[in-house]
Amino acid sequence: MVGILNLTPDSFYDGGRYLEPASALARAETMASEGADALDVGAQTTRPGAGPPATPDEEWDRLRPVLPELVRMGLPVSVDTYRAEVARRALDAGVSMVNDVTGLTAEPELARHAARAGAALIVMHALGAPDRMHDPVEYADAAESVRSFLARQMQAAIAAGVPEERIALDPGIGFSKRAAQSLEVLRGLPRLTSLGRPLYIGVSRKSFLAHVPGRAVPVPVSDRLAAGLGATIAAIALGARIVRTHDVRETVDAIRTAEAIWNPLESPASATAAHAAPKARG
């Protein structure tokens, strides 16, 4: 279970609530107490319709005062960035994972920094430049296109020196996909498991959840928790092994309940640990 911590002024969900270091650290402590196994920290907005991206210096200025304190908390910390220099600085500050939403297509040298640091690397599917990742894309078979992309970019990471056992794969739900395509990719998760790496899933509060079957009007961000929990449990049943969420306590409760049904002999603690981040899993 990976808790999301946004250090941006215009996050689609929390709208800059944790931009100040003190607020960010308090939120991190809350997520840890709610059952997060790791934290994913981002300082670059990737929401649909976002304006010009922050510069690398702006991104680092948001991360710099927070990362050392987060690392000292003891949980594995992931930095959500596609900038190689930001990743290098974050790794030097002690983070143990890099989450690249461009799947090494924006700045491929990021993988070398992860390899040098012995860090885990999350490779996500998205197409186009970082400011165009939400543009519609046509797929003959969305799940197969995602599988092919992830297979290719995983090999690029390995070629850069990242051990295969340090790689997790994210199908990029909501990125370069319409709502129906996101559902198609989620249904196709069993095909992605053939790549042999843990599948990392982030569906929390995303726009595809606005289109709940049977609802006459789109569901606003503030009301998407139930739909997100439904998508999360379905994704785990179809092969996802790492879950990234804004709503840690509710997601932990949902997973523990589902695990108690699927694996009645497992304790709640071991069930939650089964979804820890790559570094924590060893």
LODREN-568199 format. One line per field, with one value per residue (C-alpha): residue in one letter; z, x, y negated. Coordinates in Angstrom, 2 decimals. Example, Ala and Ser with C-alpha at 12.3 -4.5 7.8 and 13.67 -1.06 7.14 Angstrom:
// residues 2
markol [A:S]
z [7.80:7.14]
x [12.30:13.67]
y [4.50:1.06]
// end
This chain:
// residues 282
markol [M:V:G:I:L:N:L:T:P:D:S:F:Y:D:G:G:R:Y:L:E:P:A:S:A:L:A:R:A:E:T:M:A:S:E:G:A:D:A:L:D:V:G:A:Q:T:T:R:P:G:A:G:P:P:A:T:P:D:E:E:W:D:R:L:R:P:V:L:P:E:L:V:R:M:G:L:P:V:S:V:D:T:Y:R:A:E:V:A:R:R:A:L:D:A:G:V:S:M:V:N:D:V:T:G:L:T:A:E:P:E:L:A:R:H:A:A:R:A:G:A:A:L:I:V:M:H:A:L:G:A:P:D:R:M:H:D:P:V:E:Y:A:D:A:A:E:S:V:R:S:F:L:A:R:Q:M:Q:A:A:I:A:A:G:V:P:E:E:R:I:A:L:D:P:G:I:G:F:S:K:R:A:A:Q:S:L:E:V:L:R:G:L:P:R:L:T:S:L:G:R:P:L:Y:I:G:V:S:R:K:S:F:L:A:H:V:P:G:R:A:V:P:V:P:V:S:D:R:L:A:A:G:L:G:A:T:I:A:A:I:A:L:G:A:R:I:V:R:T:H:D:V:R:E:T:V:D:A:I:R:T:A:E:A:I:W:N:P:L:E:S:P:A:S:A:T:A:A:H:A:A:P:K:A:R:G]
z [0.00:-1.18:0.10:-2.27:-1.06:-3.48:-2.96:-5.71:-5.64:-8.15:-7.50:-8.97:-5.60:-2.67:-4.40:-2.69:0.82:1.51:-0.26:3.02:4.55:7.95:6.36:4.13:7.03:9.11:6.23:5.81:9.51:9.20:6.21:8.03:11.01:8.67:7.25:4.36:3.60:1.53:0.44:-3.12:-3.17:-6.21:-6.84:-10.52:-11.56:-14.11:-13.89:-17.07:-18.19:-16.05:-17.20:-18.08:-16.01:-13.14:-13.95:-12.47:-9.96:-8.90:-8.56:-6.44:-4.27:-3.26:-2.52:-0.84:2.60:2.91:1.62:4.43:7.06:5.18:4.84:8.59:9.22:8.21:5.43:1.88:-0.03:-3.77:-5.74:-8.52:-11.23:-14.86:-14.51:-14.33:-12.30:-9.80:-9.44:-8.85:-6.11:-4.48:-4.52:-2.95:-0.26:0.57:-1.39:-2.38:-5.43:-8.52:-10.13:-13.75:-15.25:-18.73:-18.61:-19.34:-22.54:-21.34:-19.84:-20.24:-18.27:-15.14:-15.18:-14.78:-11.63:-10.21:-11.10:-9.47:-6.25:-6.15:-6.10:-7.30:-10.48:-11.41:-15.17:-16.20:-19.54:-21.03:-24.53:-25.75:-24.11:-20.39:-21.09:-23.67:-21.71:-21.37:-25.08:-26.54:-28.26:-30.47:-29.79:-31.72:-28.43:-25.46:-23.09:-25.67:-26.54:-22.85:-22.47:-25.45:-24.22:-20.71:-22.03:-24.20:-21.48:-18.89:-21.18:-21.52:-17.73:-17.51:-20.23:-18.14:-15.20:-13.14:-11.99:-13.17:-9.59:-8.80:-11.46:-11.08:-13.95:-13.97:-16.80:-16.36:-15.76:-16.90:-18.88:-22.69:-22.23:-22.36:-19.57:-21.60:-22.48:-18.82:-18.04:-20.95:-19.61:-16.11:-17.55:-19.34:-16.23:-16.41:-19.72:-18.09:-15.39:-18.15:-17.94:-14.60:-12.55:-9.85:-11.28:-9.63:-9.84:-9.22:-9.71:-6.76:-7.56:-11.30:-13.99:-15.43:-12.11:-12.93:-15.26:-12.84:-14.60:-13.82:-12.70:-14.80:-14.23:-13.82:-10.30:-8.87:-7.48:-3.90:-4.38:-6.18:-3.15:-3.49:-7.21:-6.60:-3.94:-6.32:-9.06:-6.61:-5.38:-8.95:-10.01:-7.18:-8.14:-11.71:-10.74:-9.30:-6.39:-5.39:-4.81:-4.83:-3.21:-1.66:0.71:2.76:5.68:3.50:0.99:3.72:5.18:1.76:0.98:4.41:4.10:0.61:1.75:4.68:2.14:-0.37:2.20:5.48:7.16:6.57:9.27:8.34:8.78:6.37:3.86:3.78:3.60:0.45:-1.35:-0.17:-2.54:-4.43:-2.04:0.97:-0.64:-1.06]
x [0.00:1.57:0.21:0.20:1.67:1.33:3.62:1.98:-0.25:-2.74:-3.25:-6.55:-7.52:-6.00:-5.43:-2.19:-3.24:0.20:2.40:3.87:6.47:4.77:1.45:3.16:4.95:1.78:-0.06:2.76:2.56:-1.20:-0.85:1.78:-0.55:-3.36:-1.32:0.76:3.74:5.46:5.02:5.01:5.93:5.41:6.10:5.13:1.49:0.38:-3.36:-5.41:-5.46:-2.51:-0.57:3.12:5.15:7.25:10.90:13.34:14.49:10.91:10.18:13.28:12.59:9.28:10.88:14.12:12.78:10.51:12.41:15.00:12.26:10.18:13.16:13.77:10.24:11.47:9.02:10.31:9.91:9.30:9.78:7.25:9.27:10.27:13.20:16.56:18.23:15.39:15.55:19.31:18.94:16.08:18.05:21.01:18.58:17.71:14.58:14.48:12.20:11.63:8.18:8.49:5.08:6.59:8.02:11.58:10.49:11.00:14.49:15.77:18.94:16.75:17.15:20.92:20.49:18.14:20.65:23.54:21.57:20.33:16.80:13.52:12.00:8.35:7.81:4.42:2.61:1.88:2.38:3.56:5.38:4.70:2.26:0.38:0.02:-3.74:-4.40:-6.73:-5.02:-6.58:-5.67:-6.59:-6.14:-5.42:-4.25:-1.88:-0.49:0.20:1.81:4.11:5.14:5.90:7.86:9.99:10.60:11.38:14.15:15.40:15.61:17.47:19.88:20.56:21.57:18.38:18.04:14.80:13.83:13.86:11.27:7.50:5.13:2.23:-0.36:-0.99:-4.72:-6.12:-3.02:-3.29:-6.58:-10.25:-12.44:-13.48:-9.85:-8.82:-11.45:-10.22:-6.65:-7.81:-9.68:-6.47:-4.26:-3.88:-2.05:0.35:1.27:3.03:5.83:6.80:6.99:4.66:1.84:1.58:-1.91:-3.10:-6.82:-7.48:-10.01:-9.12:-11.40:-12.44:-14.23:-16.57:-18.46:-20.04:-22.49:-26.04:-25.18:-26.92:-24.32:-20.53:-19.28:-17.19:-13.71:-14.96:-17.41:-15.18:-13.93:-16.41:-15.77:-12.04:-12.25:-14.27:-11.68:-8.84:-10.28:-11.05:-7.49:-5.99:-8.20:-6.90:-3.22:-2.24:0.17:1.00:-1.69:-1.13:-3.86:-4.85:-7.23:-4.99:-7.25:-10.25:-8.15:-6.39:-9.79:-11.09:-8.02:-7.94:-11.60:-11.11:-8.00:-9.92:-12.36:-9.74:-7.19:-8.97:-5.82:-3.80:-3.61:-4.64:-1.07:0.38:-2.39:-1.55:2.18:1.60:1.02:4.11:6.34:9.22:11.95:10.01:9.38:13.12]
y [0.00:-3.25:-6.55:-9.53:-12.82:-15.74:-18.73:-20.76:-23.84:-22.43:-18.72:-17.52:-16.02:-17.90:-21.25:-22.25:-21.21:-19.72:-22.23:-23.51:-21.14:-20.98:-19.99:-17.44:-15.77:-15.67:-14.02:-11.48:-10.58:-10.15:-7.82:-5.78:-5.40:-4.34:-1.46:-2.80:-0.56:-3.27:-6.89:-8.26:-11.95:-14.14:-17.81:-17.97:-18.16:-15.57:-16.17:-16.67:-20.29:-21.34:-24.37:-24.45:-21.97:-23.19:-23.60:-21.05:-23.66:-24.43:-20.74:-20.18:-23.25:-21.64:-18.28:-19.39:-20.41:-17.37:-14.34:-13.98:-14.08:-11.52:-9.20:-9.47:-8.19:-4.74:-3.88:-3.40:-6.67:-6.94:-10.13:-10.66:-12.40:-12.01:-14.42:-12.65:-15.41:-15.58:-11.80:-11.96:-14.55:-12.65:-9.40:-11.19:-12.39:-8.78:-7.84:-4.19:-4.26:-6.38:-6.47:-7.65:-8.41:-8.66:-5.15:-6.41:-8.15:-11.75:-11.43:-7.85:-8.62:-8.57:-4.78:-5.06:-7.12:-4.48:-1.76:-3.64:-4.07:-0.47:-1.84:-0.37:-1.78:-2.02:-2.17:-3.55:-3.52:-6.94:-8.30:-11.67:-14.54:-15.05:-17.89:-15.76:-12.51:-12.95:-13.45:-10.79:-7.87:-5.22:-1.58:1.54:3.39:1.12:3.85:5.34:1.90:1.28:4.71:4.13:0.68:1.92:4.89:2.60:0.00:2.65:3.90:0.32:0.08:3.39:2.24:-0.88:1.30:1.62:5.25:6.82:7.66:3.90:3.04:2.69:1.93:-0.52:-0.38:-4.10:-4.09:-7.44:-8.42:-8.40:-6.56:-7.43:-6.06:-3.01:-2.30:-2.49:0.13:2.25:2.12:3.05:6.03:6.96:7.03:10.84:10.34:7.88:10.38:12.36:9.76:11.27:8.07:6.70:4.59:1.18:-0.33:-3.87:-4.46:-6.76:-9.53:-9.46:-10.85:-7.47:-6.87:-9.76:-7.45:-4.98:-2.64:-3.63:-7.17:-9.81:-12.51:-12.38:-11.72:-14.59:-13.97:-14.30:-11.38:-8.87:-6.94:-4.06:-3.64:-3.73:-1.02:1.14:0.69:1.39:4.70:5.77:4.88:6.95:9.89:9.57:9.48:6.08:6.36:2.77:0.14:-3.62:-5.72:-9.04:-7.24:-4.96:-4.03:-3.19:-1.25:0.74:1.66:2.73:4.84:6.47:7.40:8.84:10.72:12.21:13.65:14.81:16.07:16.77:18.14:14.96:12.32:8.76:7.58:10.13:9.44:5.75:6.41:8.45:5.15:3.31:1.35:3.06:1.91:3.07:6.45:6.98]
// end
